Amino acid sequence: MAEVVLSVTGLKKAIGRRPIIHDITFEVYSGEVFGFLGPNGAGKTTTIRMLVGLASVDGGEIKVGGISLQDRFPDAIRQIGCIVENPELYKFMTGRENLEHFARMSGDVSPERIQEVVDFVELTEAIDDKVKTYSLGMRQRLGIAQALLHRPRLLILDEPTNGLDPAGIRELRQFIRKLAEEEGLAVFISSHLLNEIEMMCDRVAIINKGRVISVGAVDALMEQFADRVEWTFSSADMERAVVLLRSLSYVSEVWTEAEKVKCRMDTDHISTANQALVQAGIRVEGIAAKTVTLEDLFLSLVGGGDGHEEHDA
């Protein structure tokens, strides 16, 4: 079993007398990409600021590599690399000069280590160019190189795809997967972009209004929802069709919307349900299978919708 790199237990934070973070608990393992997902204002950045010592903790415990951040801050923080919002870089300096500057602050970072991270983030050809000439994606990779200089066990990225074009997002996604799979790094990513979390992460914690409301593997969380099927009937058959579908044991929910009948059911049962409808004298005019996405789960959990949004397979 993978080692627990980050352990957060009962984390709390208040501003004045107003609680804004409530009993947040989760773990992040080595070699995984862990998503911290929530709408803007959910408490993601506040939590990250506590994880890296930029904000005080009012309750609970944070451990990095089994070391308490509150009790042994220097030992714990040494195991973390972090970019909160955008990487802070000197644009008038070259990429290498930026890394050398941060290496001096970190201490015990050799020129060989600098070149190693440069090669790893694939900036070898541009590393001696001024940072002001870099694209946003290149600056993100240089920022990650900076965060990796001291060989952390945990990399924390706050909204890392902000401002990137689709090609840059895809490139960053592949790079983050490489960090986890090839380097065994635990990568913690905060984001409000559901499709990116779904494609990038192994597990996810969903946060809303300062509370973690679900934690688990992306696939396992999505399995909480059955697939959906959308049926089209004539208006004369609509009511009878709803009654019949609700009577079927493999159909868990039925509702009408925009002159369609929608239900939750395994798509393997579509032909059986269709046969039952036809035998009852109900004319089926259309069938559309729908695939559940992380967005469906997210909207259901945070109350941002009625949970019936559709996404074509």
C-alpha positions, 0 to 999 in steps of 0.5 A: 500500500502506498505511503501516506505523505499528507495527513489532514485531520479535523482542520479548522479555521475561523476569521474572528468568530466566523468559522470558514473551514470546518473539520476537514479530513483527508489523506494524500498518498505517494505516487498519486494525483489528488484533486481538491475540488470546489467552487470559487470561495469554497475554502480551497486556497485558505486550506492550502495556505494552512497546509504550507504555513501561510495561515494559522490553524485554529484546530486539527492537525496537519502531518507531512511524512508523519511529521506534525506541521504545527510541532516541527514546522521546519522538518515538515515544510522541507518536504513540501513544494508549492505554487499558490496561484501563479509562480513568483519569477523574476522576468528580467532574469533567465530561467536558470538564474531564477533557479539558481537564486531559489537554490541559494535560498533553499541551500544544499542544491547542487548545479547538477540538481538544477540541471536535473529539474530543468531536463525533467520539466523539458526546458533545456533549450529555453532555460538560458532565455529571459523569463519574459520571453516564456509562454505561460505554460513555460512559466508554470513548468519553471515554477514547478522546477523551482518547487522541485529543487529541494526534492520534496515528497509533496507538490501542492498546486493551486489552480495550476491551469489558470490562464493556460490555453487547451494545448498548455493544459494538456501539456501540464496534465501530462507532466503532472501525471509523469511526476506522480507515476515516474517520480513517486511524488504525491501531487495535490491539485486545487481546482474548480475545473471538473473536467481537468480533475476528472482527467488528471486525478486518481482521487478527489476531495470535494469541498463546499462552504469550508466542508469536505463533503466527499472523498474517494477515487474519481471512478468510485465517486462517479459509480454512486450514480447510475447511467441515465437514459432519455426516452421520447414518447408521444404525449398520449403515451407519456404518463403510462410510460412513466408508470411502467418505467417506475415499476421496473426493478432496475430503474432507480429514478424516473422524471420528466423534463422538456417533453422527455422521460429520463431515468437512472438505470444501467444502460445494459437494460435498455433493450429489456426496458424497450421490450417491456414498453412495446409489449405494453402498447407504448410507442417508443420514438427515441432512446438516448443513453447518457454517461454520468460525469464528475460534473453531475456528481459535483452539482448533486453534492454541492447543491449547484443543480438538480442533479439531472444535467445531461452529458452525451456519451 
